[in-house]
């Protein structure tokens, strides 16, 4: 398997999706404004996104792909899982459609103060909630394709959603801001989910086997899968709790919640493009290697992915550390945004950016554990990480203010990394070689040296910022590629 090629392809699609997502958000702001209509759409869109995070995407693939690989890509098993997934999703949808007024009231009680706002939110939420069925089904279909080492089509699906929403927003500009726009947007979201399912299903049937719904059977494998899925959801829940605790602590300092939101968005971008791509590809390749009991292949893939991902993430760490302030200034310092906010966000980035290497390595180790069908260890490490992060948030906030949150993120990230690495090593699932260690050290030194040079580059415009970033990449990448090949 050409590991680097697959990682690059998935990362590229993720980057394209983020760009289209940024355009989508700009159009939402332009068409819906920042009032009643945008409140309703964003509140209604939050529910399907929450279920997508909990039931679809990473959680589903992390459980299904190793079991599917272990079954030697057994077709009846895939059909049975697909059928049970549809039963569960239909049940969830029926419950939420019935109790949607109560759900909306819990999530957005303030909407009741504006006549008609709560009622319209309920209607739009009911329409948009059907997206849960299709996006979770699409996540399963993507996992099937990933199990066969086909990644690009699945990685393109988020791009498709953003393109369709952009088209709907451009069409809505001719209508003007009205309730009709909300119905168009809600319908577009559901339609995009249907199209994603049809496209993915078509590829599976054409290239692999006739996946279809069957009468679901309660087998030992399904029982095991549901247990592991429940544990995985608990792990995701602890991650959400960490975010909530950080937000609660930050809320005691005026402006801190916003500063941390924007700093996190910037820091998460390189991880989304590199870390998620590495995790997606490794989940499949290591699962197949473990199913064949080929530990040598597991170790080779771990080391290769670690070298390649670190080669890409190190310049992001150094670049964001040095250029944090001009990046925030030229992205956000307009209108009501002040230079004080720019500096506050930049300092948070300069701290939080150091967690990126730990996040990447943790991604590799956690996917290895999931591939070995060990679901509990990643969840246990998440609980420990939550405890450490929360203690740092609460202990340091009274001394360093909002900066306690990025400090807590960095420290807990490296602790989690250590625990996952130790778990993999004890199970014989990890064997990091000297070449990888040397490469990581050299990449760090190279990125740091070039980043230090950026301190002395005068940046007085957004054009100068782009030139500095481009020059940094042009100098770093050829040297790094050469090092990766020769070291």
C-alpha positions as CSV (number, residue, x, y, z in Angstrom):
1,X,0.0,0.0,0.0
2,X,1.3,3.4,-0.9
3,X,0.8,4.9,2.6
4,X,2.1,8.4,1.8
5,X,0.0,8.7,-1.4
6,X,-3.2,7.8,0.5
7,X,-2.4,10.2,3.4
8,X,-1.6,13.0,1.0
9,X,-4.9,12.4,-0.9
10,X,-7.1,12.3,2.2
11,X,-5.3,15.4,3.6
12,X,-5.8,17.3,0.4
13,X,-9.5,16.5,0.3
14,X,-9.7,17.6,4.0
15,X,-8.0,20.9,3.2
16,X,-10.3,21.5,0.2
17,X,-13.3,20.8,2.4
18,X,-12.1,23.3,5.0
19,X,-11.7,26.0,2.3
20,X,-15.2,25.4,1.0
21,X,-16.4,25.3,4.6
22,X,-14.9,28.8,5.1
23,X,-16.6,30.0,2.0
24,X,-19.9,28.5,3.2
25,X,-19.6,30.2,6.6
26,X,-18.9,33.6,4.8
27,X,-22.1,33.1,2.7
28,X,-24.2,32.1,5.7
29,X,-23.1,35.3,7.4
30,X,-23.9,37.3,4.3
31,X,-27.3,35.7,3.5
32,X,-28.6,35.0,7.0
33,X,-26.8,37.7,8.9
34,X,-26.2,37.3,12.6
35,X,-29.7,37.4,14.0
36,X,-32.9,35.4,14.0
37,X,-32.4,33.4,10.8
38,X,-28.8,32.4,11.5
39,X,-29.6,31.5,15.1
40,X,-32.3,29.1,13.9
41,X,-30.2,27.5,11.2
42,X,-27.1,27.0,13.3
43,X,-29.2,25.6,16.2
44,X,-31.0,23.2,14.0
45,X,-27.7,22.1,12.3
46,X,-26.1,21.4,15.7
47,X,-28.1,18.3,16.4
48,X,-27.2,16.3,13.2
49,X,-23.6,17.4,13.6
50,X,-23.6,16.1,17.2
51,X,-24.9,12.7,16.1
52,X,-22.5,12.6,13.2
53,X,-19.6,13.1,15.7
54,X,-20.9,10.5,18.1
55,X,-22.3,7.8,15.8
56,X,-20.6,8.4,12.5
57,X,-17.2,9.1,11.1
58,X,-14.3,8.2,13.4
59,X,-16.2,6.2,16.1
60,X,-18.0,3.9,13.6
61,X,-14.9,3.2,11.4
62,X,-12.7,2.6,14.5
63,X,-15.0,-0.2,15.6
64,X,-16.2,-1.6,12.3
65,X,-13.0,-1.7,10.2
66,X,-10.9,-3.9,12.6
67,X,-13.8,-6.4,13.0
68,X,-14.5,-6.4,9.2
69,X,-10.8,-7.0,8.5
70,X,-10.7,-9.8,11.1
71,X,-13.7,-11.4,9.4
72,X,-11.8,-11.4,6.1
73,X,-14.2,-8.8,4.6
74,X,-17.2,-11.1,5.3
75,X,-20.2,-9.8,3.2
76,X,-23.0,-11.1,5.5
77,X,-21.3,-9.4,8.5
78,X,-21.2,-6.0,6.6
79,X,-24.9,-6.4,5.6
80,X,-25.9,-7.2,9.1
81,X,-24.1,-4.2,10.6
82,X,-25.6,-2.0,8.0
83,X,-29.1,-3.2,8.8
84,X,-28.7,-2.8,12.5
85,X,-27.3,0.7,12.0
86,X,-30.4,1.6,10.0
87,X,-32.7,0.2,12.7
88,X,-30.9,2.2,15.4
89,X,-30.9,5.4,13.3
90,X,-34.6,5.1,12.5
91,X,-35.4,4.6,16.1
92,X,-33.4,7.6,17.2
93,X,-35.0,9.7,14.4
94,X,-38.5,8.8,15.4
95,X,-37.8,9.6,19.1
96,X,-36.3,13.0,18.2
97,X,-39.0,13.9,15.7
98,X,-41.6,13.3,18.4
99,X,-39.8,15.2,21.2
100,X,-38.2,17.9,19.0
101,X,-40.0,20.8,20.8
102,X,-38.6,19.7,24.1
103,X,-35.1,19.1,22.6
104,X,-35.0,22.6,21.1
105,X,-36.3,24.1,24.3
106,X,-33.4,22.4,26.2
107,X,-30.8,23.5,23.7
108,X,-32.0,27.0,23.0
109,X,-34.5,28.1,25.8
110,X,-33.9,31.8,25.0
111,X,-35.6,31.3,21.6
112,X,-39.0,31.3,23.4
113,X,-38.6,35.0,24.1
114,X,-38.9,35.9,20.4
115,X,-42.4,35.2,19.0
116,X,-42.3,32.4,16.4
117,X,-38.6,31.7,16.7
118,X,-39.0,28.6,18.8
119,X,-41.7,27.2,16.6
120,X,-39.8,27.7,13.3
121,X,-36.6,26.2,14.9
122,X,-38.6,23.1,15.7
123,X,-39.8,22.8,12.1
124,X,-36.4,23.3,10.6
125,X,-34.8,20.9,13.1
126,X,-37.3,18.2,12.3
127,X,-36.5,18.5,8.6
128,X,-32.7,18.6,9.1
129,X,-32.7,15.7,11.6
130,X,-33.3,13.3,8.8
131,X,-29.7,14.1,7.7
132,X,-28.6,12.0,10.7
133,X,-29.8,8.8,9.0
134,X,-28.0,9.6,5.8
135,X,-24.7,11.0,7.1
136,X,-24.3,8.1,9.6
137,X,-25.1,5.6,6.8
138,X,-22.5,7.5,4.6
139,X,-20.0,7.1,7.4
140,X,-20.5,3.4,7.4
141,X,-20.3,3.1,3.6
142,X,-17.1,5.2,3.8
143,X,-15.7,2.7,6.4
144,X,-16.4,-0.2,4.0
145,X,-14.5,1.5,1.2
146,X,-11.7,2.4,3.6
147,X,-11.4,-1.2,4.6
148,X,-10.7,-2.0,0.9
149,X,-8.0,0.8,0.9
150,X,-10.2,3.2,-1.1
151,X,-10.1,6.6,0.6
152,X,-10.5,9.4,-2.0
153,X,-14.3,9.1,-2.7
154,X,-15.1,9.0,1.0
155,X,-12.8,11.9,1.7
156,X,-14.6,13.9,-1.0
157,X,-18.0,13.6,0.6
158,X,-17.7,16.6,3.1
159,X,-16.6,18.7,0.1
160,X,-19.9,17.7,-1.7
161,X,-21.9,18.9,1.3
162,X,-20.2,22.3,1.3
163,X,-20.5,22.7,-2.4
164,X,-24.3,22.0,-2.3
165,X,-24.7,24.4,0.6
166,X,-22.8,27.1,-1.2
167,X,-25.0,26.6,-4.2
168,X,-28.1,26.9,-2.1
169,X,-26.8,30.1,-0.4
170,X,-26.0,31.7,-3.8
171,X,-29.5,30.9,-5.0
172,X,-30.9,32.3,-1.7
173,X,-29.2,35.6,-2.3
174,X,-31.7,36.3,-5.0
175,X,-34.6,35.6,-2.6
176,X,-33.3,37.7,0.2
177,X,-33.3,37.0,3.9
178,X,-36.6,35.2,4.7
179,X,-37.9,32.0,6.3
180,X,-37.9,30.4,2.9
181,X,-34.1,30.4,2.9
182,X,-34.1,28.2,6.0
183,X,-36.3,25.6,4.2
184,X,-34.0,25.7,1.2
185,X,-30.9,25.2,3.5
186,X,-32.5,22.4,5.5
187,X,-33.6,20.6,2.3
188,X,-30.2,21.0,0.8
189,X,-28.5,19.4,3.9
190,X,-30.8,16.4,3.7
191,X,-30.4,16.1,-0.1
192,X,-26.6,16.1,0.2
193,X,-26.8,13.2,2.7
194,X,-29.0,11.2,0.2
195,X,-26.6,11.9,-2.6
196,X,-23.6,10.9,-0.5
197,X,-25.2,7.6,0.3
198,X,-26.1,6.9,-3.3
199,X,-22.6,7.7,-4.6
200,X,-20.9,5.6,-2.0
201,X,-23.3,2.7,-2.3
202,X,-22.9,2.8,-6.1
203,X,-19.1,2.5,-5.7
204,X,-19.3,-0.4,-3.3
205,X,-21.8,-2.4,-5.5
206,X,-19.8,-1.7,-8.6
207,X,-16.4,-2.5,-7.2
208,X,-16.9,-4.9,-4.4
209,X,-20.2,-6.6,-3.5
210,X,-24.0,-6.0,-3.4
211,X,-24.4,-4.3,-0.1
212,X,-28.1,-4.1,0.9
213,X,-30.4,-4.2,3.9
214,X,-31.3,-7.6,5.3
215,X,-33.3,-8.8,8.3
216,X,-31.0,-7.9,11.2
217,X,-29.7,-10.8,13.2
218,X,-28.4,-10.6,16.8
219,X,-25.1,-12.4,16.6
220,X,-22.1,-12.5,19.0
221,X,-20.2,-10.2,16.6
222,X,-23.0,-7.7,16.6
223,X,-23.2,-7.8,20.4
224,X,-19.4,-7.2,20.6
225,X,-19.7,-4.4,18.2
226,X,-22.4,-2.6,20.1
227,X,-20.5,-2.9,23.4
228,X,-17.3,-1.4,21.8
229,X,-19.4,1.3,20.2
230,X,-20.9,2.2,23.5
231,X,-17.4,2.5,25.1
232,X,-16.2,4.6,22.1
233,X,-19.2,7.0,22.5
234,X,-18.3,7.3,26.2
235,X,-14.7,8.3,25.2
236,X,-16.1,10.9,22.8
237,X,-18.3,12.2,25.6
238,X,-15.3,12.8,27.8
239,X,-13.7,14.8,25.1
240,X,-16.8,17.0,24.9
241,X,-16.8,17.3,28.7
242,X,-13.2,18.6,28.5
243,X,-14.3,21.3,26.0
244,X,-17.2,22.3,28.3
245,X,-15.0,22.6,31.4
246,X,-12.5,24.7,29.5
247,X,-15.3,27.0,28.3
248,X,-16.8,27.3,31.8
249,X,-13.4,28.2,33.3
250,X,-12.6,30.7,30.4
251,X,-16.0,32.4,30.8
252,X,-14.7,34.1,34.0
253,X,-12.5,36.3,31.9
254,X,-14.2,38.7,29.5
255,X,-13.5,37.8,25.9
256,X,-11.6,34.6,26.7
257,X,-14.2,32.2,25.3
258,X,-13.9,33.9,21.9
259,X,-10.1,34.1,22.0
260,X,-9.8,30.4,22.7
261,X,-12.4,29.5,20.1
262,X,-10.4,31.2,17.3
263,X,-7.0,30.0,18.6
264,X,-8.3,26.4,18.6
265,X,-9.7,26.8,15.1
266,X,-6.3,27.9,13.8
267,X,-4.4,25.1,15.6
268,X,-6.8,22.4,14.6
269,X,-6.5,23.2,10.9
270,X,-3.1,21.4,10.3
271,X,-4.2,18.5,12.5
272,X,-7.4,18.1,10.5
273,X,-5.4,18.0,7.3
274,X,-2.6,15.8,8.5
275,X,-3.7,13.9,11.6
276,X,-7.2,12.9,10.5
277,X,-5.7,11.8,7.1
278,X,-3.1,9.6,8.9
279,X,-5.8,8.2,11.2
280,X,-8.1,7.3,8.3
281,X,-5.5,5.5,6.3
282,X,-3.8,3.7,9.2
283,X,-7.1,2.4,10.6
284,X,-7.6,0.3,7.5
285,X,-4.0,-0.7,6.7
286,X,-3.1,-1.7,10.3
287,X,-6.4,-3.6,10.7
288,X,-5.6,-5.6,7.6
289,X,-2.1,-6.3,8.8
290,X,-3.2,-7.4,12.2
291,X,-5.9,-9.6,10.7
292,X,-3.0,-11.3,8.8
293,X,-0.9,-11.4,12.0
294,X,1.8,-9.4,10.2
295,X,3.4,-7.4,13.0
296,X,6.3,-6.4,10.8
297,X,3.9,-4.6,8.5
298,X,2.3,-2.9,11.5
299,X,5.6,-1.6,12.7
300,X,6.7,-0.5,9.3
301,X,3.4,1.4,8.7
302,X,3.7,3.1,12.2
303,X,7.2,4.3,11.6
304,X,6.5,5.4,8.0
305,X,3.4,7.4,9.0
306,X,5.1,8.9,12.0
307,X,8.0,10.2,9.9
308,X,5.8,11.5,7.2
309,X,3.3,13.2,9.5
310,X,6.0,14.7,11.6
311,X,7.8,16.0,8.5
312,X,4.6,17.9,7.7
313,X,3.5,19.0,11.2
314,X,6.9,20.4,12.4
315,X,6.8,23.4,10.0
316,X,3.2,24.1,11.1
317,X,4.3,24.2,14.7
318,X,7.2,26.6,14.1
319,X,5.3,28.7,11.5
320,X,2.2,29.2,13.7
321,X,4.4,30.0,16.7
322,X,6.3,32.7,14.8
323,X,3.5,34.0,12.6
324,X,0.5,33.7,15.0
325,X,0.1,37.5,15.5
326,X,0.2,38.5,11.8
327,X,-2.1,35.6,10.8
328,X,-4.8,36.6,13.3
329,X,-4.3,40.3,12.5
330,X,-4.9,39.9,8.8
331,X,-7.6,37.3,9.1
332,X,-9.7,38.9,11.8
333,X,-8.6,42.5,12.8
334,X,-11.5,44.3,11.1
335,X,-14.5,46.1,12.4
336,X,-15.1,45.5,16.1
337,X,-12.0,43.2,16.4
338,X,-9.3,45.0,18.3
339,X,-5.5,44.6,18.4
340,X,-5.9,43.5,22.1
341,X,-7.9,40.5,20.8
342,X,-5.4,39.8,18.2
343,X,-2.6,39.6,20.7
344,X,-4.7,37.5,23.1
345,X,-5.5,34.9,20.4
346,X,-1.9,34.9,19.2
347,X,-0.5,34.1,22.6
348,X,-3.0,31.2,23.0
349,X,-1.9,29.8,19.7
350,X,1.8,30.2,20.6
351,X,1.2,27.9,23.6
352,X,-1.4,25.4,22.2
353,X,0.5,24.8,18.9
354,X,3.1,22.7,20.8
355,X,0.4,20.0,21.3
356,X,0.3,19.2,17.6
357,X,3.1,16.6,17.6
358,X,1.6,14.9,20.6
359,X,-1.9,14.8,18.9
360,X,-0.4,13.3,15.8
361,X,1.5,10.6,17.6
362,X,-1.5,9.9,19.8
363,X,-3.6,9.5,16.7
364,X,-1.2,6.8,15.4
365,X,-1.2,4.9,18.7
366,X,-4.9,5.2,19.3
367,X,-5.7,3.9,15.8
368,X,-3.3,1.0,16.4
369,X,-5.1,0.1,19.6
370,X,-8.5,0.4,17.9
371,X,-7.2,-1.8,15.0
372,X,-6.2,-4.4,17.6
373,X,-9.9,-4.2,18.8
374,X,-8.8,-2.7,22.1
375,X,-11.4,0.1,22.7
376,X,-11.1,0.5,26.4
377,X,-7.5,1.7,26.6
378,X,-8.0,4.9,24.4
379,X,-11.1,5.7,26.6
380,X,-9.2,5.2,29.8
381,X,-6.4,7.6,28.6
382,X,-9.1,10.1,27.6
383,X,-10.4,10.0,31.2
384,X,-7.0,10.5,32.7
385,X,-6.3,13.3,30.2
386,X,-9.6,15.0,31.2
387,X,-8.7,14.9,34.8
388,X,-5.2,16.4,34.2
389,X,-6.5,19.1,31.9
390,X,-9.3,20.1,34.3
391,X,-6.9,20.3,37.2
392,X,-4.6,22.6,35.3
393,X,-7.5,24.7,34.1
394,X,-8.8,25.2,37.6
395,X,-5.3,25.5,39.3
396,X,-3.6,27.9,36.9
397,X,-6.5,30.1,35.8
398,X,-6.2,32.3,38.9
399,X,-2.5,32.9,38.0
400,X,-2.3,33.1,34.2
401,X,-6.0,33.6,33.3
402,X,-7.3,32.1,30.1
403,X,-3.9,30.8,29.1
404,X,-4.5,28.0,31.7
405,X,-6.6,26.3,29.0
406,X,-4.0,26.0,26.3
407,X,-1.4,25.0,28.9
408,X,-3.8,22.3,30.1
409,X,-4.4,21.1,26.6
410,X,-0.6,20.8,25.9
411,X,0.3,19.0,29.2
412,X,-2.7,16.6,29.0
413,X,-2.0,15.9,25.4
414,X,1.6,14.7,26.1
415,X,0.4,12.7,29.1
416,X,-2.2,11.0,26.8
417,X,0.5,10.4,24.2
418,X,2.8,8.7,26.8
419,X,0.0,6.5,28.1
420,X,-1.1,5.4,24.6
421,X,2.6,4.7,23.6
422,X,3.2,2.6,26.7
423,X,0.0,0.6,26.1
424,X,1.0,-0.1,22.5
425,X,4.6,-1.1,23.6
426,X,3.4,-3.5,26.3
427,X,1.1,-5.3,23.8
428,X,3.9,-5.5,21.2
429,X,2.0,-3.2,18.9
430,X,4.6,-0.5,18.7
431,X,8.3,-0.6,17.8
432,X,9.6,2.9,17.0
433,X,13.0,2.5,15.3
434,X,16.1,4.8,15.4
435,X,15.5,6.1,11.9
436,X,12.2,7.5,13.0
437,X,13.6,9.2,16.1
438,X,16.4,10.7,14.2
439,X,14.1,12.0,11.5
440,X,11.7,13.6,14.0
441,X,14.6,15.4,15.7
442,X,16.1,16.6,12.4
443,X,12.6,17.8,11.2
444,X,12.2,19.7,14.5
445,X,15.6,21.4,14.2
446,X,15.1,22.3,10.6
447,X,11.6,23.7,11.1
448,X,12.8,25.6,14.2
449,X,15.9,27.1,12.4
450,X,13.8,28.3,9.5
451,X,11.1,29.5,11.8
452,X,13.7,31.5,13.8
453,X,14.5,33.2,10.5
454,X,10.9,34.3,10.1
455,X,11.2,36.4,13.2
456,X,13.3,38.9,11.2
457,X,11.0,39.1,8.2
458,X,9.0,42.3,8.2
459,X,5.3,41.6,7.6
460,X,3.2,44.7,7.0
461,X,0.4,43.3,4.7
462,X,-1.5,40.1,4.0
463,X,0.5,39.8,0.8
464,X,3.8,39.8,2.7
465,X,2.3,37.2,5.1
466,X,1.5,34.9,2.1
467,X,5.0,35.4,0.7
468,X,6.6,34.6,4.0
469,X,4.5,31.4,4.4
470,X,5.2,30.3,0.8
471,X,8.9,31.0,1.1
472,X,9.1,29.0,4.3
473,X,7.4,26.0,2.7
474,X,9.5,26.2,-0.5
475,X,12.7,26.1,1.5
476,X,11.6,23.6,4.1
477,X,9.8,20.9,2.0
478,X,12.6,19.9,-0.4
479,X,15.1,19.6,2.4
480,X,12.7,17.6,4.6
481,X,11.8,15.2,1.7
482,X,15.5,14.6,1.1
483,X,16.1,14.0,4.8
484,X,13.2,11.6,5.0
485,X,14.6,9.6,2.1
486,X,18.3,9.6,3.2
487,X,18.3,9.5,6.9
